Amino acid sequence: MTRKIRISDRKTAMKMVPKSDLRPVSAAWRLALLCLLVVLVISAIGYAPTRALAGDTGVWSLLVGMGIALAAGLAGLLPPVVALRRPPHQRMVGVLTGMAIRFMLTLTLLILALLFGQVSKIALVTWTAIGYLAMLAVDTAGVTWMLKRAKRTAT
């Protein structure tokens, strides 16, 4: 049996949520720097084989694909960070919203790059997928870390 929560109860519930010991801004910066580091490492590892297989156009595709993945990964971090000091159900909404933003932005930017960019299409799709999966792993680990550090709602 569920009970409807009145507006006054919601305000009371928000007051009951203890402040997190984790600062959202510092957590966001840490995760953003980690995402950038992962993109740089993957790009450095993939530079030589991409250049050998696809030439300069392939290297450009590598950079564009990793840029797409990084932009989408950073945009997907915003909702969970904003929801960090909210009650647990709103934190989960933030996490799911971040996942949706990351996926839709990656897909949109990839389609635009394929249509209007002068890139190697196979290399672009390959490196965007690799970057997306890497950002997904980093973001998942980072958001899980943030949520574990956040204090739970008082009951």
Backbone hydrogen bonds, N-H to C=O, Kabsch-Sander energy under -0.5 kcal/mol:
donor,donor_aa,acceptor,acceptor_aa,energy
6,R,4,K,-0.5
10,R,6,R,-1.9
11,K,7,I,-2.0
12,T,8,S,-1.9
13,A,9,D,-2.7
14,M,10,R,-2.5
15,K,11,K,-1.7
16,M,12,T,-1.3
17,V,13,A,-0.7
17,V,14,M,-0.7
21,D,149,R,-0.5
27,A,23,R,-2.3
28,A,24,P,-2.5
29,W,25,V,-2.2
30,R,26,S,-2.2
31,L,27,A,-2.4
32,A,28,A,-2.5
33,L,29,W,-2.5
34,L,30,R,-2.2
35,C,31,L,-2.5
36,L,32,A,-2.3
37,L,33,L,-2.4
38,V,34,L,-2.4
39,V,35,C,-2.3
40,L,36,L,-2.4
41,V,37,L,-2.4
42,I,38,V,-2.6
43,S,39,V,-2.5
44,A,40,L,-2.3
45,I,41,V,-2.3
46,G,42,I,-2.5
47,Y,43,S,-1.0
48,A,44,A,-0.6
50,T,46,G,-1.8
51,R,47,Y,-2.6
52,A,48,A,-2.3
53,L,49,P,-2.2
54,A,50,T,-3.1
55,G,50,T,-0.6
55,G,51,R,-1.4
58,G,54,A,-1.0
59,V,55,G,-1.7
60,W,56,D,-2.3
61,S,57,T,-2.1
62,L,58,G,-2.2
63,L,59,V,-2.3
64,V,60,W,-2.6
65,G,61,S,-2.8
66,M,62,L,-2.5
67,G,63,L,-2.0
68,I,64,V,-2.4
69,A,65,G,-2.2
70,L,66,M,-2.4
71,A,67,G,-2.7
72,A,68,I,-2.4
73,G,69,A,-2.4
74,L,70,L,-2.6
75,A,71,A,-2.2
76,G,72,A,-2.2
77,L,73,G,-0.7
77,L,74,L,-0.6
78,L,74,L,-0.7
78,L,75,A,-0.7
81,V,77,L,-1.8
82,V,78,L,-2.7
83,A,79,P,-2.1
84,L,81,V,-1.0
85,R,82,V,-0.5
86,R,83,A,-1.7
90,Q,87,P,-0.7
91,R,87,P,-1.8
92,M,88,P,-2.1
93,V,89,H,-1.5
94,G,90,Q,-2.0
95,V,91,R,-2.2
96,L,92,M,-2.5
97,T,93,V,-2.5
98,G,94,G,-2.3
99,M,95,V,-2.0
100,A,96,L,-2.1
101,I,97,T,-2.6
102,R,98,G,-2.5
103,F,99,M,-2.3
104,M,100,A,-2.6
105,L,101,I,-2.6
106,T,102,R,-2.1
107,L,103,F,-2.5
108,T,104,M,-2.5
109,L,105,L,-2.7
110,L,106,T,-2.4
111,I,107,L,-2.3
112,L,108,T,-2.3
113,A,109,L,-2.4
114,L,110,L,-2.4
115,L,111,I,-2.3
116,F,112,L,-2.8
117,G,113,A,-1.8
119,V,117,G,-1.1
120,S,57,T,-0.8
121,K,119,V,-0.7
124,L,120,S,-2.7
125,V,121,K,-2.5
126,T,122,I,-2.4
127,W,123,A,-2.8
128,T,124,L,-2.3
129,A,125,V,-2.2
130,I,126,T,-2.4
131,G,127,W,-2.5
132,Y,128,T,-2.8
133,L,129,A,-2.5
134,A,130,I,-2.1
135,M,131,G,-2.8
136,L,132,Y,-2.5
137,A,133,L,-2.1
138,V,134,A,-2.5
139,D,135,M,-3.1
140,T,136,L,-2.4
141,A,137,A,-2.4
142,G,138,V,-2.8
143,V,139,D,-3.1
144,T,140,T,-2.3
145,W,141,A,-2.1
146,M,142,G,-2.5
147,L,143,V,-2.8
148,K,144,T,-2.2
149,R,145,W,-1.7
150,A,146,M,-1.6
154,A,16,M,-0.9
